[in-house]
Amino acid sequence: MTVRAPASTPPLLEVQNITKRFPGVVANDRVNFTVRPGEVHALLGENGAGKTTLMHMLYGLQAPDGGTMAVGGRPARFRSPNDARAAGIGLVAQHFHLAGRHTVAENLALASSPFWRPTRQLQDRVGQIEATYGFELDLNARVNQLSPGQQQRIEIVKALLQGAQLLILDEPTSVLTPQEAERLFTVIDTMRQDGKGIIFISHKLDEVMRIADRITVLRGGAVAGTRNVQDTTTSELARLMVGRSIDTGRQARTETAGRVRLTVQDLKANRASGEPALRGVTFNIHAGEILGVAGVAGNGQAELTQVLTGLTEPTGGSVTLDGHNASGLTVRELFDRGVVHIPEDRNHMGVVGGMRITENLVMRRHRSRPFNRRGRLDWQAVDRHADDAIRDYQIAAPSKHAVTRELSGGNVQKVILARELSGKPGLVVASHPSYGLDVAATELTHDLLRQQRDEGASVLLVSEDLDELLKLADRILVLYQGEAVGVVDAETSDRETLGLMMAGRQVAQGASA
């Protein structure tokens, strides 16, 4: 419930006609935006809609080219984040800014002038914040030993120690379990009751409807609309974002899964540090099935995808693909056997940024026909393939010859999808395929993965977005500390059950591994 400030109370933040231009593009076009005391104001928009640029201007990372800002009724112009923090604005970024080898107390002291080192006074202030907002911090714990949810709480406490009255939360639930997300929402509710303002940036429409009081949608750098949460729906918000209806629900299946294509038995693998990452994982995937993999980051998901795509050799167990031993095969050998990979790090692992779109699209098949004739690339075939991919996968690019690093994240992902899915694969290993994508790009990605399944491919879908897993997967495997907690039927499971399993709890299983 919003804490209504008296009519005479000025907004915590008021932005009028703020504009930001870059060469060839207007990132923010006369944006108007206000946050009241005791309000959670959500900010939605597609990739490239202007959310990040607006956030950067509000936090002093970039200067506007036009328009005005006022904080607490007073004109404000920020030359740096220090100016924004001095005005009472705090930021909890999507990627935390913490010194992993230092303790919680040391991180808080480094960010909290005039302390510079842990003191009794600092501990007392942290204790007051903990009591007010329901935090529990172990000040002596090293940050790199904490979960993402615990690290996020440190970032919030940092901002509060710095005097934040308005807190910007950028994709705050992207690394949290459902239970941790609910705890965050409880903290936000307490902040709201305390009169603080929250700018909540998220791609998840359901959670925006759950926590926000008002929602502003950006489209093409301009405000497409601002709605009170009780007066709108997820369907309307999606239409404001992309200009058309978006299907956000689970689609019923008409086909049943076929034979077992992939069998993983007692699989073991190590992290790069040499520590165990997979501790005897067993499961299988059928042809015509999407198997989701759930787990908090760092519980073995990355190593599982690396083993299945040939990037890491297992230290034990076996992998059987289409009845043949596939343990320890190289990336190229697995690709030749129909295994394709949609990596989590699309910019560094998925494409070569300095190469053209045409080149990236044939990177995995440049040695074979129709792209290779007598040891040389057939550029006419490469160009035809690029034209088809740009049309079929809706890649927005100035030219098929454009350098790939100049594309948005969503369009880089479409290049990867076009390259990996164009050859009728048998096993698709997709790691966080919609991470950071807007609603329209996410819808396209989901449709393509369903299409692969319906055409008989097996899909391993690794995601920390439980709504995505429940929407797309047929079954869901849950990993905890490198072990398989169990496999559940996605159609009959729910977020709460998966959240308990992600925390290591055994629950009654609805599907066999």
Secondary structure, 3 states (H helix, E strand, C coil): CCCCCCCCCCCCEEEEEEEEEECCEEEEEEEEEEECCCCEEEEEECCCCCHHHHHHHHCCCCCCCEEEEEECCEEECCCCHHHHHHCCEEEECCCCCCCCCCEHHHHHHHCCCCCCCCCHHHHHHHHHHHHHHCCCCCCCCEHHHCCHHHHHHHHHHHHHHCCCCEEEEECCCCCCCHHHHHHHHHHHHHHHHCCCEEEEECCCHHHHHHHCCEEEEEECCEEEEEEEHHHCCHHHHHHHHHCCCCCCCCCCCCCCCCCEEEEEEEEEEECCCCCEEEEEEEEEEECCEEEEEECCCCCCHHHHHHHHCCCCCCCEEEEEECCEECCCCCHHHHHHCCEEEECCCHHHHHCCCCCEHHHHHCCCCCCCCCCEECCEECHHHHHHHHHHHHHHCCCCCCCCCCEHHHCCHHHHHHHHHHHHHCCCCCEEEEECCCCCCCHHHHHHHHHHHHHHHHCCCEEEEECCCHHHHHHHCCEEEEEECCEEEEEEECCCCCHHHHHHHHCCCCCCCCCCC
